[in-house]
Amino acid sequence: MFSLKSYFDHNFEDLDMPEKMLSNIEFEQCVFYRCNFSEVMFSGCKFLECRFVQCNFSLARLGFSIFDSAEFDECKLLGIDWTQAQWPQFSSGSAVSFNQCILDSGSFMGQQLKLMKMRHCRAHDVDFRDANLSQAEVEGTSFSHSLFHRTNLTKANFTDATGFHLDVNNNAIKGAIFSRLEALTLLESLGIELVD
């Protein structure tokens, strides 16, 4: 499918590539619409300022691929080990962005994802332990059964986020924003009993 090693400002639609291997291809400012990358093995690929719309990446393997300022809209991203990606130390633009995506059963453990956006997503059973999500915007996201431990959530925006369980003694949450009712769950880790 990809005969070139580099693509710039190219649109790809309805690609169906399950279980393929993509190696050492660079995409810059490309847009992918409704593409099926389920169980694809990406090896050393670069996605610079690319946008993915309604794509399926379920069980894809990221093999040291770079996602710099990538944006995922309404994508299915089940079971992805994001620790296999090579996150840029200094991004050329904004941080990675997920909008209305399904990210269940994935892992961001130990990743440096300051300023990440994860808006109105479903992130159930996701591992965020030891990650840096400072100043992340995760408004309206559901975090049922996800793991936060030694996670840097300083100044993160959790407005309308649900299902999260944060131990205030084991996570950095200074300056983080929470909706009033959901913020009550933070008291559980302190052993405080609330009465009306």
HELIX and SHEET records of a PDB file:
HELIX    1   1 TRP A   82  GLN A   84  5                                   3    
HELIX    2   2 ARG A  180  ALA A  183  1                                   4    
HELIX    3   3 LEU A  184  LEU A  190  5                                   7    
SHEET    1   A 4 SER A   6  PHE A   8  0                                        
SHEET    2   A 4 GLU A  26  GLU A  28  1                                        
SHEET    3   A 4 LYS A  46  LEU A  48  1                                        
SHEET    4   A 4 ILE A  66  ASP A  68  1                                        
SHEET    1   B 6 ASN A  11  GLU A  13  0                                        
SHEET    2   B 6 VAL A  31  TYR A  33  1                                        
SHEET    3   B 6 ARG A  51  VAL A  53  1                                        
SHEET    4   B 6 GLU A  71  ASP A  73  1                                        
SHEET    5   B 6 SER A  97  ASN A  99  1                                        
SHEET    6   B 6 LYS A 117  ARG A 119  1                                        
SHEET    1   C 2 MET A  21  SER A  23  0                                        
SHEET    2   C 2 MET A  41  SER A  43  1                                        
SHEET    1   D 2 ASN A 157  PHE A 158  0                                        
SHEET    2   D 2 ILE A 177  PHE A 178  1                                        
END                                                                             
